């Protein structure tokens, strides 16, 4: 039996990370698999992969893309400031 074959049921009321009772299941999935109901959002928010099936985190993938875009934007801003400074010095 694979982990993906395990059905989510009322028996699974504890977080698979901290083993505490899940009172209010998360509504926003952190992973593309169905295991997000088996863990607290606070327990899983810094994970890169689902601890049960190793599926990549949706949040982590988005944050990597955002960090890349921010780096590109910063490089462009530095380039722009350099060009403007050179033009200011020349004139």
N, CA and C of each residue as an Amber inpcrd file, in Angstrom:
protein
   273
   0.8410000  -1.1810000   0.0000000   0.0000000   0.0000000   0.0000000
   0.8880000   1.2470000   0.0000000   0.6000000   2.1580000  -0.9010000
   1.3350000   3.4090000  -0.9590000   0.6790000   4.4240000  -0.0350000
   1.4470000   5.4290000   0.3360000   0.9130000   6.4630000   1.2160000
  -0.2250000   7.2020000   0.5450000  -0.1690000   7.3680000  -0.7720000
  -1.2420000   8.0690000  -1.4820000  -2.5600000   7.2990000  -1.4240000
  -2.4970000   5.9900000  -1.1640000  -3.7050000   5.1710000  -1.0950000
  -4.4340000   5.2990000   0.2390000  -3.7810000   5.8770000   1.2290000
  -4.4170000   6.0250000   2.5350000  -5.4960000   7.0880000   2.4350000
  -6.6760000   6.7300000   2.7880000  -7.7890000   7.6680000   2.7120000
  -7.7820000   8.5600000   3.9450000  -8.1670000   9.8150000   3.7260000
  -8.2920000  10.7230000   4.8430000  -9.5960000  10.3920000   5.5570000
  -9.4970000  10.1170000   6.8330000 -10.6940000   9.7540000   7.5710000
 -10.6780000  10.4220000   8.9290000 -11.6940000  10.1670000   9.7110000
 -11.7900000  10.7360000  11.0450000 -10.7020000  10.1850000  11.9630000
 -10.1200000   9.0380000  11.6200000  -9.0670000   8.4660000  12.4460000
  -7.8040000   9.3180000  12.3980000  -7.6160000  10.0570000  11.3290000
  -6.4220000  10.8770000  11.1590000  -6.6580000  12.2670000  11.7380000
  -6.6820000  12.3600000  13.0480000  -6.9480000  13.6410000  13.6920000
  -5.7110000  14.2440000  14.3260000  -4.5640000  13.6280000  14.1400000
  -3.3450000  14.1820000  14.7000000  -2.4050000  14.6230000  13.5880000
  -1.6570000  15.6550000  13.8740000  -0.6840000  16.1840000  12.9270000
   0.4310000  15.1620000  12.7420000   0.8010000  14.9030000  11.5000000
   1.8500000  13.9180000  11.2300000   3.2420000  14.4580000  11.5570000
   3.3420000  15.7180000  11.9100000   4.6280000  16.3110000  12.2570000
   4.8050000  16.4060000  13.7730000   3.8390000  17.0190000  14.4550000
   3.9780000  17.2240000  15.9040000   3.1340000  16.2480000  16.7280000
   2.2790000  15.4940000  16.0800000   1.4110000  14.4920000  16.7080000
   0.3680000  15.0800000  17.6530000   0.1280000  16.3820000  17.5720000
  -0.9400000  16.9870000  18.3660000  -2.2420000  16.9310000  17.5750000
  -3.3490000  17.0180000  18.2730000  -4.6670000  16.9320000  17.6470000
  -4.8810000  18.1290000  16.7210000  -5.4270000  17.8450000  15.5390000
  -5.7830000  18.9030000  14.5900000  -7.2410000  19.2670000  14.8530000
  -7.4430000  20.4230000  15.4480000  -8.8030000  20.8560000  15.7870000
  -9.4860000  21.4510000  14.5660000  -8.7680000  22.2960000  13.8620000
  -9.3160000  22.9440000  12.6760000  -8.3990000  22.6300000  11.4920000
  -8.8040000  21.7450000  10.5890000  -7.9510000  21.3830000   9.4520000
  -7.6360000  22.5940000   8.5780000  -6.4520000  22.6200000   7.9920000
  -6.0890000  23.7510000   7.1370000  -6.9900000  23.8410000   5.9120000
  -7.2650000  25.0640000   5.5020000  -8.1210000  25.2770000   4.3340000
  -7.3020000  25.5820000   3.0870000  -6.0960000  26.1070000   3.2680000
  -5.2260000  26.4070000   2.1330000  -4.1450000  25.3450000   2.0390000
  -4.1640000  24.5390000   1.0030000  -3.1460000  23.4920000   0.8960000
  -1.7530000  24.0750000   0.6710000  -0.7870000  23.4910000   1.3630000
   0.6070000  23.8890000   1.1810000   1.3010000  22.9930000   0.1630000
   0.7000000  21.8340000  -0.0950000   1.2650000  20.8730000  -1.0350000
   0.1920000  20.5080000  -2.0520000   0.6080000  20.0530000  -3.2180000
  -0.3720000  19.6930000  -4.2410000  -0.9870000  18.3130000  -3.9830000
  -0.4380000  17.5680000  -3.0190000  -1.0220000  16.2710000  -2.6580000
  -2.1780000  16.4910000  -1.6750000  -2.8380000  15.4290000  -1.2900000
  -3.9730000  15.5350000  -0.3620000  -3.5800000  15.4100000   1.1010000
  -2.3020000  15.4320000   1.4040000  -1.8600000  15.2330000   2.7740000
  -1.8850000  16.5010000   3.6220000  -2.2710000  17.6330000   3.0440000
  -2.2570000  18.8760000   3.8130000  -3.2380000  18.8330000   4.9820000
  -4.2410000  17.9650000   4.9050000  -5.1900000  17.8220000   6.0170000
  -4.5930000  17.0930000   7.2040000  -3.4320000  16.4830000   7.0130000
  -2.8220000  15.6750000   8.0660000  -1.7720000  16.4330000   8.8680000
  -1.7060000  17.7390000   8.6980000  -0.7060000  18.5210000   9.4320000
  -1.2050000  19.9330000   9.6740000  -0.7030000  20.5240000  10.7610000
  -1.0130000  21.9230000  11.0420000  -0.3080000  22.8040000  10.0170000
  -0.9240000  23.9050000   9.6950000  -0.3030000  24.8470000   8.7700000
   1.0110000  25.3680000   9.3510000   1.0190000  25.6820000  10.6570000
   2.2400000  26.1860000  11.2900000   3.3580000  25.1500000  11.2710000
   3.0160000  23.8860000  11.3850000   4.0300000  22.8280000  11.3600000
   4.6300000  22.6550000   9.9690000   3.8330000  22.8650000   8.9430000
   4.2690000  22.5710000   7.5720000   4.7190000  23.7910000   6.7870000
   4.5420000  24.9860000   7.3240000   4.7640000  26.1850000   6.5150000
   6.2050000  26.3740000   6.0490000   7.1770000  25.8280000   6.7480000
   8.5780000  25.9970000   6.3390000   9.1430000  24.7770000   5.6200000
   8.3130000  23.7760000   5.3960000   8.7800000  22.5670000   4.7230000
   8.8290000  22.7710000   3.2150000   9.8130000  22.1940000   2.5800000
   9.9260000  22.2670000   1.1290000   9.1870000  21.1260000   0.4490000
   8.9950000  20.0090000   1.1760000   8.3090000  18.8340000   0.6300000
   7.3470000  18.2800000   1.6580000   6.3010000  17.6260000   1.1880000
   5.3740000  16.9230000   2.0680000   6.1570000  15.8320000   2.8040000
   6.0220000  15.7340000   4.1290000   6.7790000  14.7120000   4.8610000
   6.2940000  13.2860000   4.5850000   5.1320000  13.1360000   3.9870000
   4.6010000  11.7950000   3.7240000   4.9310000  11.2810000   2.3260000
   4.7800000  12.1260000   1.3060000   5.0070000  11.6480000  -0.0650000
   6.1040000  12.4140000  -0.7980000   6.6730000  13.4220000  -0.1550000
   7.7780000  14.2190000  -0.7050000   7.3540000  15.1220000  -1.8710000
   6.0680000  15.3800000  -2.0090000   5.5680000  16.3110000  -3.0350000
   6.0830000  17.7220000  -2.7090000   6.4840000  18.4670000  -3.7180000
   7.0330000  19.8130000  -3.5100000   5.9740000  20.7620000  -2.9650000
   6.4230000  21.6600000  -2.1100000   5.5350000  22.6540000  -1.5290000
   5.1420000  23.6890000  -2.5680000   3.8750000  24.0300000  -2.6090000
   3.3730000  25.0650000  -3.5170000   3.9540000  26.4120000  -3.1090000
   3.9770000  26.6760000  -1.8180000   4.4740000  27.9460000  -1.2980000
   5.9590000  28.1010000  -1.6100000   6.7310000  27.0450000  -1.4200000
   8.1700000  27.1200000  -1.6560000   8.4750000  27.4060000  -3.1250000
   7.7490000  26.7630000  -4.0180000   7.9500000  26.9990000  -5.4520000
   7.6360000  28.4500000  -5.7900000   6.5490000  28.9760000  -5.2530000
   6.1880000  30.3660000  -5.5040000   7.2150000  31.3240000  -4.9190000
   7.7360000  31.0090000  -3.7240000   8.7090000  31.9080000  -3.1070000
  10.0190000  31.9120000  -3.8850000  10.4070000  30.7730000  -4.4540000
  11.6140000  30.7300000  -5.2810000  11.4360000  31.6330000  -6.4980000
  10.2810000  31.5500000  -7.1460000  10.0130000  32.4010000  -8.3130000
  10.0160000  33.8690000  -7.9200000   9.4100000  34.2020000  -6.7690000
   9.3760000  35.5830000  -6.3140000  10.7750000  36.0890000  -5.9890000
  11.5960000  35.2680000  -5.3390000  12.9610000  35.6750000  -5.0200000
  13.7550000  35.9350000  -6.2970000  13.5760000  35.0970000  -7.2940000
  14.2680000  35.2790000  -8.5720000  13.8460000  36.6020000  -9.2190000
  12.5440000  36.8770000  -9.2350000  12.0440000  38.1090000  -9.8200000
  12.5590000  39.3200000  -9.0620000  12.6460000  39.2290000  -7.7460000
  13.1580000  40.3380000  -6.9350000  14.6330000  40.5830000  -7.2510000
  15.4210000  39.5050000  -7.3890000  16.8410000  39.6720000  -7.7310000
  17.0020000  40.3460000  -9.0930000  16.2030000  39.9400000 -10.0720000
  16.2690000  40.5500000 -11.4050000  15.9050000  42.0330000 -11.3180000
  14.8570000  42.3440000 -10.5720000  14.4260000  43.7240000 -10.4120000
  15.5080000  44.5540000  -9.7220000  16.1550000  44.0010000  -8.7030000
  17.2250000  44.7160000  -7.9970000  18.4040000  44.9900000  -8.9210000
  18.7610000  44.0020000  -9.7290000  19.8620000  44.1990000 -10.6740000
  19.5270000  45.2860000 -11.6860000  18.2800000  45.2940000 -12.1310000
  17.8550000  46.3240000 -13.0830000  17.9170000  47.7020000 -12.4210000
  17.4720000  47.8010000 -11.1710000  17.5000000  49.0800000 -10.4540000
  18.9340000  49.5720000 -10.2720000  19.8290000  48.6790000  -9.9340000
  21.2410000  49.0510000  -9.7730000  21.7980000  49.5400000 -11.1030000
  21.4910000  48.8450000 -12.1670000  21.9330000  49.2550000 -13.5030000
  21.3920000  50.6410000 -13.8430000  20.1150000  50.8620000 -13.5690000
  19.4830000  52.1370000 -13.8650000  20.1120000  53.2700000 -13.0610000
  20.3470000  53.0480000 -11.7910000  20.9800000  54.0630000 -10.9430000
  22.3930000  54.3610000 -11.4360000  23.1080000  53.3450000 -11.8450000
  24.4680000  53.5370000 -12.3660000  24.4450000  54.3960000 -13.6270000
  23.5570000  54.1130000 -14.5280000  23.4390000  54.8860000 -15.7700000
  23.0550000  56.3290000 -15.4570000  22.0890000  56.5200000 -14.5740000
  21.6670000  57.8830000 -14.2310000  22.7850000  58.6540000 -13.5480000
  23.5390000  57.9830000 -12.7090000  24.6800000  58.6330000 -12.0390000
  25.7310000  59.0380000 -13.0620000  26.0150000  58.1780000 -14.0100000
  26.9920000  58.5070000 -15.0440000  26.5160000  59.6850000 -15.8850000
  25.2590000  59.7180000 -16.2270000  24.7140000  60.8480000 -17.0070000
  24.7710000  62.1420000 -16.2020000  24.4840000  62.0550000 -14.9160000
  24.5210000  63.2360000 -14.0620000  25.9330000  63.7880000 -13.9510000
  26.9190000  62.8930000 -13.8210000  28.3150000  63.2880000 -13.6910000
  28.8110000  63.8950000 -15.0050000  28.4100000  63.3530000 -16.1310000
  28.8550000  63.8520000 -17.4240000  28.2850000  65.2340000 -17.7710000
  27.1050000  65.5210000 -17.2890000  26.4830000  66.7990000 -17.6150000
  26.5910000  67.6800000 -16.4440000
